[in-house]
Amino acid sequence: MKRNIAPHIDELTKALENIDRSEIENELYKLLEFRVPIDEAKRSIIRKFGSRSASVKKIEDISIGDQGFETTVRIIEVRERVVRVRNRDATIFSGILADGTGLCYFNSWHDFSLNENDVVCIKNISVKNWNGRMEINLGDRSKVIKLSDDILPSINELSRATSKKLIDIDHSDVFVSSLCIVVELYHRNIDTRDGEIMITEGVLADDTGKLPFVAWIPLENIDIGTVVDIKGASVRMFRGVPSIYFNKNTDVSIVGGSDPLPFTLESVSAPPVPIPIENMLHKEGMFDVALRGNIISVRPGSGIVTRCPICNRVIMKGTCRAHGSVEGIQDMRIKMVVDDGTGSIMVMLDRDLSEIVYGKTMLEVKGSQGRSISQDVVYENMKQVLIGKYIGARGNTSSTEFGVSIVASSVWDPEDDLAGRVNTLFERLTETGM
Amino acid sequence: MAVYIREVAQRIFAQEFRESDLSFKDGDDVYSPHYLLTPTGAKVNRIFIVGTLIEKEDIGTDSEYWKGRVSDPTGSFFIYAGQYQPEAAQVLAECETPAFVAIVGKPSTYTTADGSVLTSVRPESIHIVDGETRDIWVADTAERTLDRISALDDEDSNVVKAKEHYGTDRAYYSSMALDALRSLKDEI
């Protein structure tokens, strides 16, 4: 019998690298004595010792779902946050860590007194999917051991970012560098634990696209139209759209007008070219895109609605889900399905855009309906006016479990150059010899 | 995350729609969607048409059941609306012919006693539109049709299935799109 199981013990010893061979042997004999089939016994042993045999991984080798491994990293960034879970405050520590093979977000529900720049070995950790990105989780059973500083490169070296065009930046990026132009800029004061600070927000553009940015550092001499070379900005996701964050490790330098650039303020300020709707359906979110298509449905909930004055939710019969009985504010909106033959998307219009598209102001609608507005009448009439119409819309898309939608920042009647389009199609027919 | 994706409203010319007779269900569930596969490989669960309503007739016996004929540059679509399509039936009852109409609907097929398959559209909605909207639809539909013809060499399972079933002749459908575009050029 002993002879037969030797290969199995070899196999187990290999799989459970840092477990003593004799321990595995004893365990296996015990199970076999109790008539456990060999395959089942092996699985059981791997389960038993698996959590103790922490394998060592590099960041480039980890993937979502990995559990119980260890890794040696430097903490690039760490922030303490208080979140409310099941009516209790909990403090979580989150940030970014790196080991030279890659960078990864992490989140800890325990205070391991991690500090920025620490080099640590963290054990018994798992990898989860958070907002479409990998995140290392430190839990109850995790361990952190501080190591000497010189075994990993410096923060600067570890977070050195690859240079990318804006269109190529997505959820897999932690740090990026890019050459782009500021096309929108505004300042905002926000409250933090350290008092009120001013942040700068805006939009960056290059010849491939646009993305929003937030600067937690002062931006001197930077205004709309300034070309900037950004190094080591961090990327965060907001409603599926990447957002560029400038923090104290980000280097923002102003580029002089000597070198020719593939874009100018004029060229990037042009409205986006409409793209097929099908290209929007498999993205988490897109920033400032345009589409064209027919309105094929106007959804219930369009028309005159009443909103809660506190939270802006749509309310029924003067009662808000969160704030109880309130004096509602009347508003107009349209939720419609636009389809261009490649795909269909939900387009949301606020009051201003609804009035343009519908061709009547909210006051006119209210006036014509008298004091007791029948919301159904408005909705039915909207369907009459809108369905079938050809329309262009521009805005940000986002994907939810109910499908992809675009919140319109502008809408228009596409002055379709029909003759030009027909000629292009003729050319296409001749070219392909069809 | 499994994201809900609404069925696209396909743009198909009447000629291609009438020549389609392969319908199938995606999955075995009672609620699995029905599709009509067209010769150029469009998988149709919903269709969007803008054309001219040229004839209408109430063919119902007990309750109203409206039949309509909607023409495009290549032929005509038959639409049937009864008590389960109240909005569409009402529009058909009230409108005058001829009129430009935009129709969102589901394809439906009927097999006759001698085995031939008739296609028609069950409209979810019918709305009166202007001539410009109709012209844009013809250009859009020509473009989508050409897109599908260019994709006929793909390994996509629907394309393969369509070619097997119909033995699709791309020159035939290209010339259909060409004729539609020519008619448009004369009009604009």
Interface residues (C-beta under 8 A of the other chain):
Chain A: E278 L281 N294 I296 S297 V337 D339 D340 G341 T342 G343 S344 K383 Q384 I387 G388 K389 Y390 S399 T400 E401 F402 G403 V404 D416 L418 A419 R421 V422 L425 F426 R428 L429 T432 M434
Chain B: M1 A2 V3 Y4 I5 R6 E7 V8 A9 Q10 R11 F48 V50 V101 A102 V104 E124 S125 H127 I128 V129 E132 T133 D135 I136 W137 A139 D140 T141 A142 E143 R144 L146 I149 S150 R170 A171 S174 A177 L178 L181 L184 K185 I188
